[in-house]
Amino acid sequence: MSTNRRETLKIIGAIGATCAFPYASDELYGQHVHVAGQAVEFGPPVFFKANEFAMVSRVADLIIPATDSPGALLARVPSYIDLVVSRNVEHQSVYRQGLAWLESQRFMELTEAQQIAILEPLCAAADEGRAANAGEIFFRAIKNMTADGYYTSKAGLATELGFTGGAVLAQFPSCEVPEH
């Protein structure tokens, strides 16, 4: 993934963090009190079948792969998506139809290059704000949810973006404006 694409995902995540989410805010990593060394535990998938969860995991990994920072898999984004989708009937339909479409493409049997070739037009449709078929609608949903899940996880929020949490300031720092 190029630096420009990674930067774009950071922006999407930052925008998503300030916008309305399709799920309860108490599910966001940044909304929880975390104790150092305490891991967040995810169980087996709640909504997805094993083969569907494998496809969700693969697509999320292709959207935000591990680089010099953790990717979607290390951030447990697939489990996050499973949790959110399990609580939203509209998302369930989108994901079921989209995953069935991916399965019809024999997605999991393809090489990485072939998988990317299938996802690139879906990504273009999502970026252009158009989504006409089950694959495009699904990809727009999973791309947004992957970015939301990643940039509200410890890996995305703290490790990649460097957010250290809210700090209490005794006073606001002054703003130095250069003279023109």
C-alpha positions in Angstrom: 0.0 0.0 0.0 1.5 3.3 -1.0 2.1 6.1 1.5 -0.6 8.2 -0.2 -3.2 5.5 0.3 -2.2 5.1 4.0 -2.4 8.8 4.5 -5.9 8.8 2.9 -7.0 6.1 5.3 -5.7 8.1 8.2 -7.9 11.0 7.0 -10.9 8.8 6.5 -10.4 7.4 10.0 -10.1 10.9 11.5 -13.2 12.1 9.7 -15.0 9.0 10.8 -14.0 9.6 14.4 -15.8 12.9 14.4 -18.9 11.8 12.4 -22.0 9.8 13.3 -21.3 6.1 13.5 -23.7 3.3 12.6 -23.2 1.7 16.0 -23.1 2.7 19.7 -20.2 4.9 20.7 -19.4 2.7 23.7 -18.0 0.1 21.2 -15.2 2.5 20.2 -11.7 1.8 21.6 -11.2 5.5 22.4 -14.4 5.6 24.5 -13.1 3.0 27.0 -10.9 3.3 30.0 -7.9 1.0 29.4 -5.6 -0.4 32.0 -2.0 -0.8 30.8 -1.3 -4.4 29.9 -5.0 -5.4 29.8 -5.9 -6.9 26.5 -9.4 -6.6 25.0 -10.7 -10.1 24.4 -12.7 -11.1 21.3 -14.4 -14.4 21.1 -15.4 -16.4 18.1 -17.5 -14.6 15.4 -21.0 -13.8 16.6 -22.7 -13.1 13.3 -20.4 -14.5 10.5 -19.9 -18.1 9.6 -16.3 -19.3 9.5 -15.9 -18.9 5.8 -17.5 -15.4 5.8 -15.3 -14.3 8.7 -12.2 -15.5 6.8 -13.3 -13.3 3.8 -14.0 -10.3 6.0 -10.6 -10.8 7.6 -8.9 -11.1 4.2 -10.6 -8.0 2.8 -9.8 -5.9 5.9 -6.2 -7.1 5.7 -6.0 -5.9 2.1 -7.5 -2.6 3.0 -5.1 -1.9 5.9 -2.2 -4.4 5.8 0.5 -4.5 8.4 3.4 -2.3 7.5 5.7 -0.5 9.9 2.6 -0.2 12.0 -0.1 -2.8 12.8 -2.7 -3.6 10.2 -6.4 -4.4 10.4 -5.8 -8.0 11.6 -3.5 -7.1 14.5 -6.1 -4.4 15.4 -8.8 -7.1 15.5 -10.9 -5.2 13.0 -12.6 -8.3 11.7 -13.9 -9.1 15.2 -15.0 -5.5 15.5 -16.9 -5.7 12.2 -18.5 -8.9 13.3 -19.7 -7.2 16.5 -21.1 -4.2 14.7 -22.8 -6.2 12.0 -24.3 -8.6 14.5 -26.2 -5.6 16.0 -27.4 -4.0 12.8 -30.0 -5.7 10.5 -29.3 -3.4 7.6 -25.5 -4.2 7.7 -26.3 -7.9 8.0 -28.1 -7.8 4.6 -25.3 -5.8 2.9 -22.6 -8.1 4.3 -24.4 -11.4 3.5 -25.1 -10.3 -0.1 -21.6 -8.9 -0.6 -19.9 -11.9 0.9 -22.0 -14.2 -1.4 -20.9 -12.1 -4.3 -17.2 -12.5 -3.3 -17.7 -16.2 -2.8 -19.1 -16.4 -6.3 -15.8 -14.9 -7.5 -14.0 -17.7 -5.6 -12.2 -14.9 -3.8 -10.4 -17.0 -1.2 -8.9 -19.3 -3.8 -7.3 -16.5 -5.7 -3.8 -15.1 -5.4 -3.3 -11.7 -3.7 -2.9 -10.0 -7.0 -6.1 -11.5 -8.3 -8.0 -10.5 -5.1 -6.7 -6.9 -5.4 -7.8 -6.9 -9.1 -11.4 -7.8 -7.9 -11.4 -5.2 -5.1 -9.9 -2.2 -7.1 -13.0 -1.5 -9.2 -15.1 -1.8 -6.1 -12.8 0.6 -4.3 -13.1 3.1 -7.2 -16.9 2.9 -7.1 -16.8 3.5 -3.3 -14.4 6.5 -3.8 -16.6 8.0 -6.5 -19.7 7.6 -4.3 -21.4 5.2 -6.5 -22.4 1.6 -5.7 -24.6 -0.3 -8.0 -24.2 -4.0 -7.2 -23.8 -6.2 -4.2 -20.0 -6.2 -4.4 -19.7 -2.4 -4.6 -22.2 -1.8 -1.8 -20.4 -4.4 0.4 -17.0 -2.9 -0.3 -18.1 0.6 0.5 -19.5 -0.7 3.8 -16.4 -2.9 4.7 -14.0 -0.2 3.7 -15.7 2.4 5.9 -16.1 -0.1 8.8 -12.4 -1.2 8.5 -11.2 2.4 8.7 -13.6 3.1 11.6 -12.6 0.0 13.5 -8.9 0.5 12.8 -8.7 4.1 13.8 -10.7 3.6 16.9 -8.5 0.6 18.0 -5.4 0.9 20.1 -3.3 -0.1 17.0 -4.7 2.7 14.9 -5.5 5.4 17.4 -2.4 5.1 19.7 0.2 3.2 17.7 -0.3 4.7 14.2 -1.8 8.1 15.0 0.1 8.6 18.2 -2.9 9.6 20.3 -2.0 9.4 23.9 -5.3 10.3 25.4 -6.9 13.4 26.7 -4.6 15.5 28.8 -5.7 17.9 31.5 -4.0 21.2 31.0 -3.6 23.8 33.7 -3.9 26.4 31.0 -4.2 26.6 27.3 -0.9 27.0 25.4 -0.6 30.2 23.6 -0.9 30.3 19.8 2.0 31.9 18.1 0.9 33.5 14.8 3.7 34.6 12.6 3.5 38.1 11.3 2.8 38.5 7.6 
